[in-house]
């Protein structure tokens, strides 16, 4: 599976916003997020709203309800994901409103 991306432009009060829905692949995430970043840069939007199924975690301690170890290793997202967040100045609204909650 190569993952899926849906991008839609919405206009509200003459303000354009790019909505991005993402289903990230389980494997080869570094390349997936690098390509996504390049697509977002080409489109050149000031306002972006990204909703996603990351198939990985941002913070190992907060993104898992249990600390129980399983056969499957918990996956932390690749560096290319964090570069998108940093360079595009994106914020995790759920995490900002629920700082100490585990998902």
C-alpha positions in Angstrom: 0.0 0.0 0.0 1.4 3.4 -1.0 -1.0 5.4 1.1 -3.6 7.9 -0.1 -3.9 11.7 -0.2 -7.0 13.8 -1.0 -6.6 17.5 -1.4 -9.5 19.9 -1.6 -9.6 23.7 -1.8 -12.3 25.5 0.1 -13.1 29.2 0.0 -14.7 30.9 3.0 -15.0 34.7 3.2 -12.5 35.0 0.4 -10.0 33.0 2.3 -8.6 29.9 0.5 -7.8 26.9 2.6 -6.3 23.6 1.5 -7.9 20.6 3.2 -5.7 17.5 3.1 -6.9 14.0 4.1 -4.1 11.5 4.5 -3.9 7.7 5.0 -0.2 7.0 5.4 1.3 3.7 4.4 2.6 1.3 7.0 5.9 1.1 5.2 8.2 3.6 3.3 6.8 6.5 5.3 9.9 8.6 4.8 9.4 8.8 1.1 5.6 9.3 1.4 6.0 12.3 3.6 8.8 13.8 1.5 6.6 13.6 -1.6 3.6 15.0 0.3 5.7 18.0 1.5 6.8 18.7 -2.1 3.2 18.7 -3.3 2.1 21.0 -0.5 4.9 23.5 -1.3 4.0 23.5 -5.0 0.4 24.4 -4.2 1.5 27.4 -2.1 -1.4 27.8 0.3 -1.2 30.1 3.4 -3.9 28.1 5.2 -3.7 24.3 5.5 -5.9 21.9 7.5 -4.5 18.3 7.5 -6.4 15.3 8.8 -4.7 12.0 8.9 -4.3 8.4 9.8 -0.6 8.5 10.4 0.0 4.8 11.0 2.6 5.9 13.5 3.1 8.0 16.6 4.4 11.5 17.2 5.1 10.9 20.9 5.6 7.4 22.1 4.5 8.1 25.7 1.3 10.0 24.8 0.2 8.3 21.6 -0.3 4.9 23.3 -2.8 4.2 26.1 -0.8 1.2 27.5 2.9 0.8 28.1 2.5 -2.9 27.5 5.0 -4.2 25.0 3.6 -6.3 22.2 5.2 -8.4 19.4 4.8 -5.4 17.1 7.1 -2.5 17.7 5.4 0.8 18.0 6.4 3.0 15.1 7.4 6.6 15.5 6.9 8.8 12.5 9.9 9.5 10.2 12.0 12.7 10.1 10.2 13.8 6.9 6.9 14.0 8.8 8.4 16.3 11.4 10.0 18.5 8.8 6.5 19.1 7.2 5.1 20.1 10.6 8.1 22.4 11.3 8.5 24.1 7.9 4.8 24.5 7.3 4.2 25.6 10.9 1.4 23.1 11.4 -0.2 22.5 14.8 -1.8 19.4 16.3 -5.0 20.9 17.6 -6.2 17.7 19.4 -2.8 17.4 21.2 -2.9 21.2 22.0 -6.3 20.8 23.7 -5.6 17.5 25.3 -1.9 17.8 26.3 -1.9 15.0 28.9 -4.4 12.6 27.4 -3.3 9.3 25.9 -4.8 8.2 22.7 
